[in-house]
């Protein structure tokens, strides 16, 4: 909401503009005032709306026209003042002042101010402006918020005039209410219906007492007493009986309640509700509400937080109308009617995630899809958390986690990734079966017909890695493989490069070796997958066979799979294991380690040689002992007396 307001007073000379300003400031009537008083600034602590207010007096003289137009362009609200005892000043309102505002392109709320009402009492013969003449003007010029009659001399409605001017800026009636039709405008109705649905926590189309109290607490920070709740229901029942059901307040009653607020001059109540739910003055959700400031460092990524997953799970259960744990098309339309629509229309959703046999999105697929969306575009997730009514700050629904980019792998100590969502690029020549592999990943049936990938395809699913659930986001780029591999920024986002070749196509592996050589991919964790293992294996036309090629890179041998027959050899679990410890499959890291002969084997051989040397030394001394003390000792000759 605004923190300052500029109120500009216009009107013919002598109608009392300057006197109204001085009467507000001095709280007394000043007989002789200057023709145009200087700008007055009222601090927020002395205004009901707690905003800084600037009041600008103007002159209607032709020589001051430029100054008048400049002030109009800076204004937030315009007060057109006329004197109730001067017919000509009232005529000027619709013949000159209102057309002037439109010619200047000033689309602002307007307050009509009938000053000198005290003169009407003193001389009724001069009171020529009648109420029935004001109403047609207000109907013609819908920018007019209200008409106020006042008197600077009698200090009548002076402070009220400026309060209404503040309200016209902070809580304008025009966006909400059509005074001609005496009805709420469509955009206002649409916003309030959405708010009703967000507050209907059990999805029964009725706000019960608990839901009404939660709505009251959210908007006004205080609950309603039971007698107050019953009083609200009685008011609605008296004029709109169909707005109340046995369970509580339905949407018709909710709308009627706000219509009463507006018609009775309590428009600020409806605005408070709208703003609590993120709406701006144009009745659209505010940019700062949908996309709050959220800085993500270059070496970090974004995932859903536990509270984000819990909220999306609760939303799924609330809008799963038939309780079958899957969203059909109608249920998807229902939940996304709270927002501009499904954000993944161009990414083959729901084929991009897990569905049941009927093609409906399961809870597993729902959470997986949002996990993918958060990793690839966290701003979309923030916006949709707001659309769905996430309680509190939507930034609490996400976590920012260090990515540990591939460039830093060599410098990292050996350890495990703490993330739970990983991005895998699937690359390979045409017709090698990349799309079939990705379809198998999302548990979709195999398609025998070949359809070339024309645009980026993204699929997500969860895999179990040593008892922990991890989400893998698989992206295939079709004809754009090389452009992606040329982008350093996109490569830094990649957690695993899945290199796919056709074991039945002799030229497909060479395509991968060319990619690795031409685009310096060794800093990325990579895994080779050989598809179509159900067909006859053919020798690859390349310098080194695939298994030896991988061995030279210190990588595991290619995994042979057949998507057609569902023979997947735990390939996706193996991918998840690599993302858990990416060093184990990163060529640049593996090749930079000391040669195994120079460390392990040399130490082993040295140990053996040392043991042999010690053994030889010990054996040598043992032989010398035996030789000197046993074999070379003189024979024993008994003495004579011993015989």
N, C-alpha and C positions, 0 to 999 in steps of 0.2 A: 504494500500500500504506500501511497505518497507520503513524504515527510515534509512537504511544503506546498503551499497553494498560493496562486496569484489571482486576486479578485480585482477586476477592472470595472470601474463605474463609468458609464457613458450616458449621454442624454443632452437635451437642449440646455442652453445657458439659463440659469435662474431657477432650475427645478429643485435645487437643494442637494446636489451631490456632495459638495465640500462640507456642508452643514451636517450631513449624515455621518461623515467620517469623523469630524470633530466631536459630534455628540457621542459617538462610540468611545472615543479616546478620553474625553474630558468628563463624560457622564453628566453633562449639563448642556444646555442650549447656549450657543455663542451667537450673538446677533451679527456681529461684523467679522466675517472670515475672508481670507484671501480667495481670489477667484479659483485657483487650483492649489490644493494643499499638497505638500511633498508626500512621497511614498511612506506609508506607515507599515512597520513590521511588528507583528504581535507574536511573542514567544509561545512555544507549544504548551507550556505549563498553565497558561491562563485561558486556553481554548478547550471546549468540550471534547474535541476530536484529537487533542494532543498533537497537533501539527503546527509548524511555523506558517503563519499567514501574512501575506503581503497584500496590502490594499492600495490600489493605484487610482487616483483621481485624474480625470482628463478634461480637456477643453474641447468644445464643439466648434471653435473658430476655424475658419478656413486656413489661416496661417499655421495652425497647429495640427493639420490633417496628417502630415507625415509622422509626427510623434504619436498620434492616436493609432495609426495603422501598425506602428512598431509595437506598441503596447498590446494591441489585440493579438498579434502573432505570438506574444509571450504569455498570454493569459491562459488560465485554466477554467475560468468561469467569467461570464460577462453579466453585469447588472445594468439593465436599461431602466433609467430613472425618468419618471414623468411626474408632473404635478397634477393632483386630482382636481385642482381649481383652475387648471389651464387646459382647455380642450385641445388647443393646437399642439401642446407637448405630447398628449396622448396620440393624436393623429400621426405625429412624427415617428412613433414607435413602429407602426406597421408600414408607413410610407417611406421612411428613410433608414431608421436604425437596423431593423431586422434585415431588409434587403442589403444594407451595407455589409453586414456580417457574412451573408452568403456570397456577395461579390468578392470579398476578401478571402474566401475559402475557409472561413473560421467555423469549424464544426465543433462547437463547444456548448455546454449547457448554459441556458440563459435564464436569469431571474428577472421578472417584471416587477418593478418597484414603484408603487403609487405613493409618492411622498405628499406631505402637507395635508394628511387626512384630517388634521385639526381644523383646517379651513372649511371643510365640509360641514362641520358642526356649527361653525360661526356664520356661515353664509351658504345655506343650502341652495340658493339660486345659482351658485357658481360650481356646484358639484355636478358636472356634466358627464363624468365617466361612470358608466353603470357596469355592473357585473356581467350583464348579458352581452356587453360589447367586448369584454376581455376573453370570454370563452371561445368565440369564433376564431380569434387570433391564435389562441393556444392550440386549437385544432388544426389550423393551417400551418403553423410553425411548431413542429413537434420538438424542436430543440428547447422550447420553453418548459422548464421544470415546474415552476410554481409562480404564482403572482402574490406578492406581499404588499399590503397597505401599511404605511407607517407614518410617523411624525417625528422629525428631529426636534421640533419645538416642545412637544409633549413627552419626548423620550419614549414613544410608543413603538414597540416591535423593532427597535433599532438593532439591538444585539441579536434578536431572532433573525433579522434579515441576513446578517453575516453568517449566522449559524446555518441557515438554509443554503447559503452560497457554498459553505464548506461541504455540506451534505451532498450538494449537487455534483461536486467533484469526487468525493470519496464514496458516496453511495448513490450513484445516479439512477433515476427512475426509468429513463428512456430505454436502456437496454433490456429492462425487465418487463415493462408494462406498456401496453397500447391504450392510451387514455381515450382515444376515439372509440375503440371497440370494447373498452372496459375489460380487457383480458390480458393474460400474460403472453408475452411474445414466444414464438416457437423455440428459439434458442434457450430461453430461460426454462421453458417447460422440459426441453430435452436434458438440460443439465440437472434439474431437480429430479427427474425420473432416474437418471443414472445414479445420483446420490442415494435415492431410495433403494435401489437395487444393491448398492454397496453395503447399505446398513441392514439389509434383509439377510442376516447371517445364515438362517436356516433355509432360505430359498423358497418360502411358502407364500410369497407375494403379500405378506402382511407384516407390519412392524408391531411385535408384541411389546409388553411393558419393558422387558429387559432390553430389547433392541432400541426402543425409544429413549431409554435412560442412557444407553451407551452413545447414541446420537447426541443427546443433550450434553453429555460429558465431553465428547470430542469437540463440539462446537462452542460450548459456553462454559466449560470447566466446572459444571455443577449439575448434580442429578435433580430430577423432579420428584417432589413428594407425591405420594399416591393420590392425594386430593387434587394436586395440580394436574396430574395425568388425567384424572377423571374430568376435571374442568375443561381441559383441551378437547376431550372426546365429546363432552356435552355441547361445546360451541360448534363443533363440526356437525354433530348429529342434528342440531337445530336447523341448519341451513342446507346441509348436504348429507342426508341420511345414508346414502350409498357409499359414503367415505369411511364408514366404520363397519367392521364385521365383528363376529364373536371373538376372533383372535386378536383384534387390535385395529390399527390404522392401515388402510390400504393406500395405493398410490393416488387414487382420486382424492381421498381425504388429505393426504400429504400436500398435494398441489393446492387444494382449496385453502389450507392453513396458511400457505405462503401468499396466496392471493389476498387473504384478509390482512396480512402484515403490510403488504404494499398499499392496498387501498386505504388503510387506516394510518398511513404516514410512517409506518415502522419499516421502511424499506431497508434500513441498516441491518435489521435482523436477518433478512434473506441474504443480503450481501455477506454477512458474517458467515453464514452457512456455506455459501458458494466459495468464499475465499479459504475456508478451512479445508475444503476439498480440492484446492488448487486452481480455482478459476480466477481469471483476470477480468479487467473491465470490459473486454470484448466478449466475455462468456466463453472463451476458449481456455483450455488448460495452459497455465503459464509455462514459459520455457524453463525457468529456474525450478519449477516443480517437476517437470518431466526429466530434465537433464541437469541435475545439480552439479556443481563443480566437483570434479573427481579426477585428480591427476594420477596417471599411471606411468611410472618410470619406464624408460625404454627397455630395460632388462627384466620387466615384470609382465605378468598376464593377469587376467581377471577370471574368477570363478564364482559360482554361487556360494554363499555362506550357508551354514546349517539353518539359520532362520529363513533364508531365501528358499531353500529346498522345502522346509516345513510349510511355508506359506503357499508355495505352488502345489504342494500335495493337498493342502486343505482346500484350495480353490478347485482342484480337480474333483475332489469328493463332493464339493458343494454343487458343482454344475453337472455332475454325472447323474442326470435325471432318472435314468432307468436302472441305475445301480449295477451295471454290468462291468464296471472297472475299465471302461473304454469310452472314448469320445467318438460318437458318430458325427456326421457332417452337421446335423441340426444342433447338436450340443456344442460343437466348435463355433458355429455361427452365434449361438447364444452367448457364450463367454466372451467372444471377441467383439460382440456388439457394445461392450463397455469401452472399446477402443476404436481407432480408425479402421481396424480390420486385421486379418492374419498377416504378420510381418514377413512370412516366408513364401509368399505366393509364387515367387520366381525361383524357388529352390526345390521344386518337386515335392513339397510337403503334401501329404504325410509319408510319401515313399522314402523320405530322408531319415526316417526313424523307425522304431519298432511298432508294428501294428499287429492286431490279431488276424485270424483267418478271414474276417469280413473286411479287412482294410481299415479298421477303426483304431485310433491311437490309444494304446494302453498307458497306464500310469508310468510304467517303465520308459515307454517311448516319449511321453510328455516331459518327464524330467530330463531325459537324454537330450531332447531337442533344445530345451532351455539351457542345458549345460553347454551345448555347442554354440548357441546364440550368444551366451555370455562370453565365451572364449573369443569368438570372432568379432563381436560388436557389442560390447558391454553397455553402450548408450541405449541400444534398443531394449535390452533387459531392464535397465533402470526405468525407462519410459513405461514399459508394460507392467512393471511392478506398481508404478503409480496409477496406471489405468485400472488395474485390478483391485486397488485399494489397500496396498501394503501398509500395515500400521506403523506409523513413525517415519523416520528418515529412510528413504529407499536405498540409500548407500549402505545401510545395515544388512541389506539382502545380498551383498557381494563381498568378496575378499580379494585383495590385491596380493599376489604371491610372486616371489622372485622366480623368474623363468630359468635362470642358469643357462644363458645363451651358449650355443655351441662354441663360440669363440673363446669362452672362458673354461671350457671343459678341461683343457690341458693344465690349467692353473688350479683347478679345484682339487680338494682332497677327495679321496674315494668316499662316496656316500650315496645315499638313495634320495630320489626326488620325493618331496612331500606333496606334490600336486596331485590332483585327481582327474584332470581333463587334459588330453594331449592331442596335438595336431599332427596328422600323418599325411604326407604327400604321396600319392600313388602315381608313379610314372612308368612309361614303357611305350613301345611302338604301337601302332594301330593294330587292332584285332588280336591282341595278345590275351584279352580277357580281363582287363582292369575293371570294367563295369560289372561283369559277372562276379568278380571277387568282392566288390563293394556291395552288391545286392545280397550275396551270401552273408556278408557281415551283418546286414540289417534284417536277416532272416526272411528275405524275399525269395520267391520261387525262381528257379533258373529259366532264362529265356533263350530259346535256341536261335531266334532271329537276331541278326546283327543290325544294330542301330548305332552309327558313329556318334560319339560324344561331341556335341556342338558347342557346349558351354560348360563352365565349371559345375561339377556335381559334388555335393557334400552330403555325407551320411554319418550318422553317429549311433553308437551302441555302447553298452557297458561290457567289460570283460572282468573276469576274476583273476587277480594276480596275488597268489599266495594268501587267499582269504580276504583280500581288500578289493573293493569295487572301483575300477578305473574306467573312465569314459575315453574312448578313442574317436576322434573326429577324422574321418577319411575324406580327402579331397582329390578328385581327378580333374585334370585341366583340359583334357582333350587336345585340341590343336595348339593350346597355349603353354604346353610343357616348357618349352625353351624360354619363353618370355618370363615365366615364373622363376626359373632357375637363374636367370640373369639378374633378378632383383635381390640385392643383398638384404633389403628389409624383409622381404617375404621369406627368404631362406632362414633368417634369424628367428622367425616365428615357427619354423618347422621343428618338431620334436623327433620325427622318424621319417626317413626317406624309404619308401617301399618300392624296390626296383623289380618290376614284373616283366617276365619274358615267357614266350610260348615254347614249351619243350618239344612241340611238334613243328616249329618254324625255325629253320636253321639260321636265319638272319636276325632274329629278335634279340639275342643276347648282345650282339655287337652294337646294337642301338644303345644299350645301357652303358657299355664300356666307353662309347663315344661321348655320352652325356657326362660321365664321370671325368673323363679327360678334358673335355672342352669347358666345363663349368666349375672345376675345382670343388668337388662335393665332399672331399674327404673329411671335412670338419663336421659333417652331419652324421648322426647315427643312421646306419642303413641296414637293410635286410633284403636279400634276394629271394624272390618267389617264382617258382616255375609252375605255370598253369597247364591245364589240359593233360594231366598225368594219365588220364584214361586212354589217351591216344598213343600211337607208337612214338617212342623217343627217337629223335634224330640228332646227329652230331651238330653242334653249333659251329658256324663258320667264323671262328675268331682265333686269335693267336694262342689262347690258353683256354682249355675247357672250363666251364663255369665252376666246378668244384675246386679245381686247382687255383683258379682266379681268386675265389673267396679265401682259400687257404693262404695265398700270398698276402692278402690283406688282413690276415689273422681273424677273419670273420667265420661264422658258422656256414656250413654248406647251404646251398639253396634249398628251400622247403618246397617239396613237390605236392601240388594240390589239384583237385578236380572239383570245380564248382558244380559242374553238371551232375556229378554223382554224390555230392556232399562229402567228398573225401578231403577234409581241410587240414588234417594233421596238426590240429591245435595252433594253426598259424596265427590266429588273433591273440591267443593267450601269449604266444611267443613275442608278438609285438608289444603287448602290455608289459612283459618282463623286461624288454629292452628299454622302454620308456622309464621304467623304475630305476634302471641303472644304465644310462646311455653310454657311459664310457666303454661298456663291454662290447659295443658294436660301432664305435667311431674309429675309422681307419687312422686318422691323424693321431689319435691318442694311443692306439694300439701299436702303431709303427714307431712311435717315439719312445716306447719303453725300451730299456736295455735289452740287447740280444740275449736270448735264453742260454746260448752257448757261453756267452761271456760272463754270466753270473751263476746261474744254477748249476749248469753242467761243469763249468770250470771249478766251482767250489766243491762240487761232488768229487770230481777227479782228484783235486788237490787233497781232499780229505782221505781218499783211498790211498793216494801215494804216500801221504803222511803216515797213515796206519801201517802201510807196507814197510816204510823206512824204519818206523819204531819196532815193528816186528822183526825185521832183519837185524837191527842193532841188538835187540834182546837175544835173538838166536845166536848171534855171533859170540856174545859174552857167555852164553850158556855153554857153547861148544868149547870155548877157551877154558872154562872152569873144569869141565869134565876132562878135557885133555891134560890139563896141568895137575889136577888133583887125583885123577883116577887112572888114566891110561899111562901116564909117565911116572907114577909113584913107584919107588923100589919095592921089590917083593919082600915079604916078611920072612925072616930067618929065625927060628926058635933058638934060644940059648941052650947051653949044654945042660945046665941044671934044670931046664924045663922038660928035658927029655925023660 
